[in-house]
């Protein structure tokens, strides 16, 4: 059984790594640019947003962006997502997804594409991008990453985590000593890796997606700016 990852207030001795970062993305012959930004919403809340835009020749045929946003807060000493929104203007037709977590209590509600969603909430569960923040906070607080559930594409998915320390990563911004956090689906054929650098408060310097052991996409850090 996978354990839920809970980041407690006592573990947050170091500040949340508020930042803005830009990455170059390759997916087969496709090219794009991705941004990640974590900022404060209020005294106890945060907003994390990601944006992926096509670049190069492909943008002549498939323009648009995939913008994902989640709000998070500390409640009872635990970090939890409040909501999630995705707007995909690359897909044809365009796709929109909205989830609200634990409102009403114990439920995840919203819409996936055009389908209504109403599913049980998982304790300690995250969405596909709030999971990034949970990983960064765990690394900064020196916590274990046993795994947790992620609500993605209208259902909960359990992921197992592996930690590979002392990785050397080359990016357009330079070379970094990083920790690879690889999370794998229960079917074992798909996985994602966040390569997080301690020198940047464990902000990802590279993100890799694999299918059947082969790298399908890679995002490499081009620019990083702290927002503290």
C-alpha angles and dihedrals in degrees: 000000000000118000122228115246111233120183106201127204090244088061094053095084088132118059123258105266099248106194151141119225136177126206137187111230131206124188110172105298091343123101131197148151125246131193128196121193131178116187138163118263098185137326094303103018139081138190120214118191134180128190129188120190130180118245136185126017094339090066088066089066105026114029125175142071143257109228120186125183134180133179119214136186142180111248122173089348095306131108112232137168117247099190146343133213131184126185115186114189093165093069120081110253098027115252131216129187129183129179131179116199124219094350104139092031114266096013141096110214136175139079134303108201097315098332122106114237127208114157136151116272117242117222108247091008124151140191125245095275103029083063087070090059092047090054094048092049092047091052093048090049093044092239127156119254105218093160140266143207121270124200104221132154093003099309144069117263124192117222130193119212131218124188121212111185129197098035119162112217127189117206136164087259092055142274121313138190103229146173115233114220107193119189120191133193120239089254088061094216097099130050141162129207130205112199102203125190121213090210088065095043088263097301107159114263092183135016121197130188121199136189120192089350094304123114109245100173139010131193117195126193116256102164136010129189126178114225097199 
